[in-house]
């Protein structure tokens, strides 16, 4: 039997919030209690799936990256 995933809405938000603050993927994952390897597995699975929690996670992380870039550029300007 497969182990249940740690990917919950709370974990997703925690990682996304940290990325939006400017943390690296590695630090954001570690701060949320998962390894960078696990984070990458979630992202890679999300890129190959057309729907589901991993797909939503990958899209959410992309959005939070864009949010972080926008916030940084606004500060510069």
Phi and psi in degrees as a GROMACS rama.xvg file:
@    title "Ramachandran Plot"
@    xaxis  label "Phi"
@    yaxis  label "Psi"
@TYPE xy
-72.882  146.746  UNK-2
-71.6393  140.015  UNK-3
-66.1605  148.285  UNK-4
-73.1976  149.998  UNK-5
-88.044  -5.1204  UNK-6
-74.2576  102.288  UNK-7
-116.404  164.648  UNK-8
-57.1559  -35.886  UNK-9
-67.2028  -43.2431  UNK-10
-64.0956  -42.8989  UNK-11
-58.5553  -46.3379  UNK-12
-66.2348  -41.4599  UNK-13
-58.5025  -47.8928  UNK-14
-64.9619  -46.7571  UNK-15
-60.1389  -42.0146  UNK-16
-62.3211  -41.6037  UNK-17
-67.4009  -37.271  UNK-18
-66.1398  -41.1043  UNK-19
-63.5301  -27.1501  UNK-20
-76.6144  -16.2447  UNK-21
113.424  2.88941  UNK-22
-67.6771  151.211  UNK-23
-69.8273  163.081  UNK-24
-56.9824  -42.1552  UNK-25
-61.5364  -48.4534  UNK-26
-68.0906  -38.338  UNK-27
-63.635  -41.2783  UNK-28
-65.59  -47.8189  UNK-29
-60.969  -41.2895  UNK-30
-63.1921  -29.2098  UNK-31
-87.6714  -5.05413  UNK-32
93.9965  15.7945  UNK-33
-124.48  162.975  UNK-34
-83.0606  161.411  UNK-35
-61.9721  -35.5279  UNK-36
-60.9025  -44.6025  UNK-37
-64.3027  -43.0756  UNK-38
-55.1906  -48.4714  UNK-39
-62.7125  -37.3066  UNK-40
-62.981  -42.0974  UNK-41
-62.0278  -46.5736  UNK-42
-63.5418  -48.6184  UNK-43
-63.1522  -39.1686  UNK-44
-66.1255  -39.8275  UNK-45
-64.8809  -31.1203  UNK-46
-72.7956  -25.9721  UNK-47
-92.8895  -22.9528  UNK-48
-87.7437  150.886  UNK-49
-91.4798  -18.3667  UNK-50
-158.623  175.005  UNK-51
103.136  177.473  UNK-52
-64.897  -32.4592  UNK-53
-74.2367  -38.2097  UNK-54
-62.7029  -45.3263  UNK-55
-62.6918  -37.5675  UNK-56
-62.8954  -47.2289  UNK-57
-61.796  -41.6649  UNK-58
-64.732  -41.6681  UNK-59
-63.1258  -42.4489  UNK-60
-64.4592  -40.5361  UNK-61
-60.8703  -41.9627  UNK-62
-64.5854  -42.7438  UNK-63
-67.6995  -31.4796  UNK-64
-61.9361  -45.5359  UNK-65
-63.8334  -40.7076  UNK-66
-59.0645  -43.487  UNK-67
-65.8464  -43.5745  UNK-68
-62.4879  -42.6957  UNK-69
-62.5128  -45.7681  UNK-70
-62.0353  -40.8444  UNK-71
-65.8073  -41.8815  UNK-72
-66.229  -35.9649  UNK-73
-64.3859  -37.4285  UNK-74
-66.6224  -38.819  UNK-75
-65.7693  -43.276  UNK-76
